[in-house]
Amino acid sequence: MAFTPVSALIGGALIGASASMMLALNGRITGISGILGGIVRPQRGEVSWRATFLAGLLVGGVLLALAYPSALHAPSATPVALTVLAGLLVGFGTQLGGGCTSGHGVCGISRFSTRSILATMTFMATGALATFVVQHVLGGTS
């Protein structure tokens, strides 16, 4: 994997700016799991902006794939069942931790939330441990 500090800096700045705009203009935290959760468990007046936000994420990804396909990684060799299991575990973790990397890691830490700092430290350490186990204990290749 190539080291690309300039594009990473630009991407991080765009994520930070968009999260700040969401908070400043709409009073909402840009926590993707919470936004998606509001679609799964809908409340009156909350569905349209959440659906629009999520559609924007999907459309942005499709436009990137069309305009700059080399920016995306090759398809994974990981079995679909393992990918689904991983997704379910991430979903369980976001419910357990009350948020995800965007909510806690981007928005919460920038607001100096102790809860978000601890949650981010926990899921980063857990991710590092899981990667170590898969790569070095179980002998994974991805």
Residue pairs with C-beta under 8 A, 6 or more apart in sequence:
15 102
15 106
16 106
16 110
18 30
19 29
19 30
19 102
19 106
19 107
19 110
20 110
22 28
22 29
22 30
23 29
23 30
23 107
26 49
29 103
29 107
29 108
30 102
30 103
30 106
30 107
31 99
31 100
31 102
31 103
31 104
31 107
32 57
32 100
32 102
32 103
33 91
33 94
33 95
33 99
33 100
33 102
33 103
34 99
34 100
34 103
35 50
35 53
35 54
36 50
36 54
38 46
38 47
38 50
39 47
39 50
39 51
39 54
64 71
64 72
65 72
76 83
76 142
77 141
77 142
78 142
90 100
93 123
93 126
94 100
97 104
97 119
97 122
97 123
98 104
98 115
98 119
99 108
99 116
99 119
101 120
101 123
103 116
104 113
104 115
104 116
104 119
104 120
104 123
105 116
105 120
107 116
108 115
108 116
108 117
108 119
108 120
109 116
109 117
109 120
134 140
